[in-house]
Structure formats: C-alpha cells, structure tokens
Amino acid sequence: MTSPFRCVLKPILGAMLAVGTLAAQSPLTWDQVTEHFKKNNPNRLAGELFVQEFRANETTAGFRPNPILTSTEDQNSLFSTNPYRPLGAIQWTQAVSQLVERRNKRQLRVESARLATAVSKTDLADLDRQLTFALRDAFVRVLQGKAVLELAEENLRHYDRVVDVNRERQKAGDISRIDLQRVELQRVQFESDAVNAQVNVQTAKIALLALMNEQQPIESFDVIGEFDFKPIQITLEESRAAALETRPDLKSATTGVEKAKADNRLAFANGSTDPTLITDYARVGPHNTIGVGFSIPLRFFDRNQGEKERTSLVIQRVDKIRAGIRSNIYRDVDSSYASLESIAALLKPYRERYLPQSADIRETVSFAYSNGGASLLEFLDAQKSYRDTQLNYRNLIAAYLAAVNQLSFAIGREVIP
C-alpha cells in the first residue's frame, strides 16, 4: 500500500477505534456514579479542604507562648573621660521573659479547636447528604427517561404494525381511506412521545454529568439501575430513630453546643491574670550581674467580661438551634414517609390491576377492530388508554423513587427498598 493511502486511512481508523471505545463503555451503576462524584465534585472536594483547615488550627491552638529575648545597651557616654576605654561605662543587659499561662488556657484552646474540627467533619457529612440527594434525584431521572423512552419506542413499533395491517385492510376494501388516514394521523402522538422522551433522557444525563463533574460526551455516557416498585422495609418509628441517630446536621449542632461551652470556659480562663517571668544578665564595666523578676498585669478594667457574656449567649443560641433541628427532623421524616405511603398506595393497584387491564383492552379492541368488530373511535381510545396507563405507571415509579430519596435525605442515610 502506498504512503498516501496510509495517510488517509490512519485518521479514519483512529476515528473508528475511538467510536468503538465510546460504544464499549459500560453503563455505570449507582455505586460507580457515587464513586465518580466523590472523586470529582468540586463542592465536596472544597469541603474536605475545609476540614483540613480546621485540623491545622488544632496545631496552632496547641502552641505555647514563645519566650522573648531582650538585648539592651545603655549608658553610652558621648564624651568619655578615658580616651583609651571609650566604651568602658556601657551597660549590657540580656533578658529572657516567658509568659506563664494559667487555668489550662492551652488545653482549652486545643479542646475548642478539636470540637471545631468535629463540627467541620459533620458539616461535610451534611454536605454529602445534600449532594447525594441531588445526585440520586438526577440518577432516577435518567432511569425514568430511559423507561419512558423504551415505552414510547415500543408503542411506536406496535402502532406501526397496526398501521401496516390497516393499510392492507384498506387495500382489501375493509376500511375507508379516511379511516386509514385517521389511524396514520394518530401516529404523530406516538412519534412525538419518542422524540420528547429522547430529549428528556439527554437533559437528565447532562444534569447527572454536571454533578459528577464529568466532561465526557452524552452519547458515551449511560447508567443502569433498577427502575421498579419495591416496598421499603422500615417503619415510621424506625425512621425517626434512625434520623436522630444519623443526621449530620443534628450532630453538628450537638457538637456546636459542646464547643460553645468550651469557648465559654476559655473566656473565663482568659479573664485570669498570667504572670511573665523574667531573668536577665547585665555587665556594667568589669562587673557581671544576674537578676530575676516578674510582671503581672493589673486587670482593674479588662477582665474579659464581654467574651464571657458573649460565649454564654452562644451556648443558649446554639442549644436552641439544636432543638429546632431536632423538631425539623420529625417534620421531615413524617412528611416524606407520608408522601411515600401515598404513592405506594397508588402504585399497587396500577401494578396489580390497571396495567394488565389496559394491555388486555388494547389487544382485544385491536383484534376486534382488525376484524370489523369495533369502531375506529374505540380502537383509538384503547390505544390512548394503554399509552396513558403505562406512562402514568412509570411516572409513579419515578415519584416513588424520588419519595424514597426524600426519606433517605430526611433520615441521613440511604433507605434501600
């Protein structure tokens, strides 16, 4: 083969391999989607860095005060009486001072910093809870779009077979040309359903890829999961208990109360007096001297009264926030559980009665119409009833899975039906 042909075939083969690679990518499961999300989502990664910032503050809080070295040269004479010893009267003083912290100030600072880190960790867990809720919602929307698209394509294929049969009937003189045109015109509805379903699938995939922070083309991205109705195995009381034990925002509020108490203790400790110990060495001419001393601030005015009062109020405020979160947890769990039960109550008759009935009616009326035993209006009505029933069932499944996701969000962990 000559060189020009190779130059032409090389990019073509590369493109074919790239297309084959995209087509070979397997659909992602929910666990794989979650793994990609945790690795790539910038908001979550920023939350992890925020936790590391608080850990660094723990190191700072544990530092002891640095000693202070003071060097003084004094009593310089501008006009020395002894020209051979012009620096003989200079006094050199070297002093080292150390602040002594009382009432466990350092330990209280460390305790406050560690509690702040604990709050940041549970805040990150709460961020995960919120982002996972949005991620699961987007995941369910993709599954819903795929299920509706599959139904629309199946309806379109079935209706195309009906149109083919009616064309043969029209040729044989069993139905009029007008009736055939009315049957063909009804196909627009099924074709529109398929196009709209395809657009909804692409839109849902875009939203899911955005949460995962993935840049791959929509055509090469797909997910797989169970899109069906399965009753959950958890009671309302169990849901409430699990939420009180699991919810990270409640844990943050509880830890926040403990941190506020630690800050209050630190404020009272900072109101105490810390002495500074001093030791010095002085050389005056030929003489060497050593001295010791201390200094104590006289806290007549500033005894840290403002921080004492402020931190006392913070304890009350954070405790009320915790009580409010606890109350909201009951409301969130109860409302999401009630919504879940109401949707489940609608799904059961659909699955057990309405779906089989709509399929039987469509087949029976289609057969009767093909043999002249049913009118065109009855035939079209049976097709519409089947389409509406099947579509409503899939939308109810999506609503049920969304309600399960809402209950998982209210509890603070996933509830698997």
N, C-alpha and C positions, 0 to 999 in steps of 0.2 A: 504494500500500500504506500502511495506517495505521501510526501510530507504535507501538502495542502489538505488532503483528506483527513489526516490525523489532526490538523489544527481545527478543522471543522467539527470532527466527531468528539474531540476532547471535552468542550463545554457542554455538548449535548448529553454525553454520558454522565458528566458531573451533575447536570440538572436532573437526569433520570435517577441517579443514586440519591440525590437529595430528596426528591419526591418519594422515593421508596423508603427512605429513612423516616420521613414525616408520617407516611402511612403506616409504618411498622410500630410507631409509638403506641404503647398500650394505654387504655383509659386508666385514669387514676382513681383509686378507691378513696374513701373518706379519710382513712388514716394517712395515705400518701399526700392528699391535699393538705391535711393539717401539718404534716412534716414540712412541706414546702413553705407553708405560711409562716411557721415558726422560724425558719431559716431566713426568710426574705422580707417579711413585713417590716417596713421602717419604723412604724409606731411602736411595735413590740420591741424591736432592737434598741430604740431610744429608751424604752422603759427599763431594759436590762442595764444600760449605761447609767441610768438614774440611780439604780440600786448600788452600782459600784461607786458612785459619787458619795453616797452615804457611808459606805464601808470605809472610804478614805477619810471621812470625817471622824470615824472612830479612832483612827491613828492620831489625828490632830488633838482630839479630846484627851487622849492619854498622856500627852506631853507634860512634863514637869516644868516649872519656870526655870529659865536659864539663869545661871549666875552672871553677875555683872562685874567686870573688871574696870576699875577707875585708876588712871595714872595722872598724878599731879606734880608739876614742877613749880615751886613757889619761891618767893623772897629773892628774886633776882635784883642785884644791885646795879643801877646804871653807872654809878661812879665808884668803882672798887678802890679801897684804900691800900690794897695789896696788889700791885700790878703783876706779881708772879702767881697769884691764885685768884684770878677774876671770878671763878665760879665757886669759890670756897664757901660762900654763905648760902648757896642754893639748898632748898629743902625738897627732897624727892620723896613722894608718897605713893605707894601702890596699895590699893584697897580692893577687896573682893567682897561682894554682898550677895546674899541669897535670900529670896523671898520664901517664907515658910507658910504653905497653905494649911489652914486648919479646917476642922469639921468635914473632912472627907470630900473636899471640893473636886479633886481629880477623879475620885471614884464615881461621884455623882455625874460629872461631865461624861464619863465613859458610859455609864448606865443610860443617860439620856440619848447619847449618840447611838448606842446599840438598839434602843427602842425605836429610834427614828429609822434605822436600817430595817427593823422588823416591819414597820409601817410601810416602808417603800416596797418591801417584798410582797406584802398582801395587796398593796395598790397595784403592783404588776400583775398579780393573780386576778385582780378585779378587771384590769385592762384586758387580760386574756379572756376573761368571761364575756366581756362586751364584744371583743373582736371575734371570738369563736361563735357567738350568736349571729353576727353578721355573716361570717363565713359559712355557717351551716345553712342560713337562710338562702344565700346565693347558691350553695350546692343543691339544695332542694329545688330551687327554681330551674336549675339546669335539668335535673331529673324530671321535673314537671313538664318542661318544654319538650324534652325528648319523648315523653309518654304521649303528650298531646300531638306531637308531630307524627309519631307512629300511628296513632289513631286516625289522624287526618289522611295519611297516605293509604292506610288500609281502607278507609271509607271511599277514597277516590278510586282505588283499584276495584273495589266492589261495585261502585256505581258505574265505572267504565264497562264492566261486564254486563250490567243491566242495560246500559245504552246499546251495547252490541246486540243483545237479544232483541231489544225493541226495534232496532233497525231491520233486523231480519223479519220481525213481525210486520213492520210497515211495508217491506217489500212483498210480503205474502198477502197484504191487504187486511191483516187483523186489526190494525190501528190506523188512524188517520195521520197525515203529515203534520197537522197541528199538534196532535198529542205527542208525536216524536220530538217535535221542536220544544215543546214544554218540558219533556224529560231531559233533553240535551241542555236546555237553559238552566235547569236546576243544578247542573254540574258546576256552574260557576261558584256556587256556595262552597262546595267541597274543595275546589281548586283554591279558593280564597283562604279556606281554613289551613290548607297545607302551606301556602306562602306565609301567612301570618305566624304559623307555628315555627317555621324555619327562622323567621326574623326574631321571634321571642327566644329561641334557643341561642342564637348568636348574641343577643343582648345579655342574656343570663351568663354566658361564658365570659363575655367582656368584664362583667362585674366581678365574677369569681377570679379571673386572672388579675384584676386590679388589686384585690385583697391579697392575693398571693404574691404580688409584685413580680409577675412573670411577663416577659416580653415576647413570648412565642406566638406564632400566628394562630388564629382561631381554628383554622382548618386542621391543624395538627394537634389540637387540644380536645380532650374528651374526658368525661368522668363516668364512673359506673357505680351503681348502688341500688339498694332495694327500694323500689317505689311501690309500697303496698301498705295495706292497713293491718296493723297488729296491735291489739290492746296492750297497754302498758301494765306492768305488774307492780304498781306502787299505790298505796292508799293516800288519802289526803293528810292524815296524821303523820304518816311516814315522810311525806313530802315536807311538811312543816318542820319536823325534827331534823331531817337532812339539811334543810336550808339553814337552820340556826347553827348547825354544826359546821357547815361548809362555806357559807357565803363569805368571800374575802373582804367585802366592804364592812361587814359586821366585825370581822377580825381586826381590820384596820382601826375601826372606831374603838374597840376594846383596848387594843394596844395603845391607841392615842390617849386614852384615859390614864393608863399607866405612865406614859411619857409625861403627861401634864403633871402628874403627881411627883415624878422625879424632878421635873423642872421647878416645881414649887419648893421641893427640898433644897435644890441647888440655889434658888433665890434666897432662901433663909441662910444657907451656908455662906453665900456671897455677901450677906449683910454683916458677917462677923469680921473681926479685925485680924489681919495677917501681919505678923512682925517680919522685919527684914534684919537678918543677922549680918554683921559687918566685921571683917578682920582686916587690919592694914599693917603695912611695913613702911617705916619712914626713915630716911637718912638725912641728918642735919649736920653738915660738915663732916667731922670724923665720927659722929655718933650714930648708932643704929638703934631704932626703937620699934616695938611691936605693940599694936593696940587692938582691942575688940570693942564692939558696941552693937547697938541695935536701934531700929527705928520702928515706931508704931504710929499709924495714922489715928488721929483723934476724930472719931466719927460722930461728931456732935450733930451734924445736919444730914448727911447722906448715909443712911443705913439700909439702902436698897429697898425702901418702902414701896416704891412704885412697882418693882418687879414682883415683890411678894404679893401685892394685891392683884396684879395682872395675872400671875400664874394661878392664883386661887380662883379667879373668874374663868380662866381657861378650863380648869377642871370641871366646873359646872357646865360650861358650854359644850365641851366635848362629850360629857356624860349625857346631856340632852340630845345631842346628835346621835349617839349610840341608841338611845331609847327610840328616836324617830326611825332609824334604820330598822330596828327590830320590829317596830309596828308595820313599816312598809313591807317587810319580808312576808308577814302574814297576808297582807293585802295582795302582794304579787303572786304568792303561791295559790291563794284561794281563787283569784280571778283567772289565772292561767289554767288551773285544774278544772274549774267550771267550764271554761271555753273548750277544753279538751274533751270533757264528757259530752257536751252538747254536740260537738262534731262527730264523736264516735257514735252517738245515738242516731245521727243521720246516715252514717256510713253503713251500719249494719243492715237496715232494710234495703239499701241500694245493692249491696253485695249479695244478699240472700234472695231478694225478690225482684227488684226493678231491673237489674241488668239481664237476668235470664228472660224476663218478660219482654223487654224491648227487643232482644235478639230473636225470640220466637215470633213476635209480631212482625218484625221486618221480613223474616224468611217466609212466614205464612202468607203475608199480603203480597210479597214479591212473586211468590209462586202462583198465587191466585190471579194476580194481575197479568202475569205472563200467559195464563190460560183463559183470560177473559172473565174471571170470576170476581174481580174487584175493579173499582173505578180508578182513574188516574189520580184523583184527589186523595183517595185512600192510600194509594201507593206512595205518593209524595209525602203524605202525613206520616206514614210508617217510617220512611227514611229519615225524616226530620226528628221524630221521636227517638229513634235509635241514636242518632248523632248527638242530640241534646242530653240524653241519659248517660251515654258513655263519657261525654265531655264533662258533665256535672260530677260524675263519679271521680274522674281524675283530678278535677279541681278540688273536690272534697278531700281526697287523699293528700294533696298538697297542703290544704288548710290544716289537716290533722297533723302532718309532719311539722308544719310551722307552729302549731299549738304545742307539740312535744318539745320543739326547740325553745318555745317561750317558757315552758315549765322547767326545762333544763337551765335556762337563764335565771329563772326565779330561785331555783334550788342552789345553783352554783356548781353543778356538775351535770354531765350528760345523763339523760334518762333514756335508756335503750328500750324500745318497745319489743 
